[in-house]
């Protein structure tokens, strides 16, 4: 019959998907120190020593995450450079042409908004959303910009773009009181309770959801009106989604603002912060390829209803699934152990893979 082929293929796709789901992380027998990602942590002007101590604590947590993830780390704002301002150092670092497959930019401090322009307060000239966006254009690989400061919402609208995750501590520029979100996010990034899907690793999406919830609980416990509401955008629609608009790891149906692209959250879930088990994260170019394929498959699924028939849909889906399977196959082959026992095989025998 005409419909037998697509439904047989659907069965195969489901089985393959289940197989791939079980292989998202691999054991780490070698402890490889290859640095495929970079993290840039920026400490803004502290204002007072009390805030300075808090910002230093948040920064130390991110530095520990960078060490655990074995990523290249650049720390700006913890010392004085007589030759360059902190603003120059930030923009120069972002313009560096690198072979990294992902960049994390974490901005910790205070922010201001005059009704037109939002700024991240640095020692010396401040950083505006427009200046930051121009520098981010030089980054072609996946980028996560995490704005842990008050009045940061306008940064989301400006920075929102394809292949980016943008998180802000506030939903408007007028939420100008001190923001506690950055504290909770730096804690949630390594907290086992943040692992909502229990896959042994904590993604940026999971840490964001945990931090958003903890920020709300902080104000409830104090009996105060919340003065900050964090947002996440990773589908380039410039809208952003609050933490309370997610059910589990997915946006609630009524909160999806556009059907032209994937809802927020999918790309943020591909940025891995830490592991809760002894796992080796898929990294480097293979991870970048895998992530791109997963997004293409999800976007195709999003458009499934627009196809004239199922044959056309599966014709486009099949090569993507095969390519994704090949990525995992290459990872699996790379991790196979070498077996050699001189008591079982001759000493001059060729070593083979299991």
Buried (B, 14 or more C-beta within 10 A) or exposed (E): EEEEEBEEBBEEBEEBBEEBEEBBBBEEEEEEEEBBBBBBBBBBBBEEEEBBEBBEEBBEBBBBBBEEBBBBBBBBBEEEEEEEEBBBBBBEBBEEEEEBBBBBBBBBBBBBBEEEEBBBBBBEEBBBBBBBBBBBEEBEBBBBBBBBBBBBBBBBBBBBBEBBBBBBBBBBBEBBEEBBBBBBBBBBBBBEEBBBEEBBBBBBBBBBBBBBBBBBEBBEEEEEEBBBBBBBBBBBBEBBBBBBBBEEBBBEEEBBBEEEBBBBBBBBBBBBBBBBEEBBBBBBEBBBBBBBBBBBBEEBEBEEEEBEEBEEBBEBBEEBBEBBBEBBEEBEEEBEEEEEEEEEEEEEEEEEEE
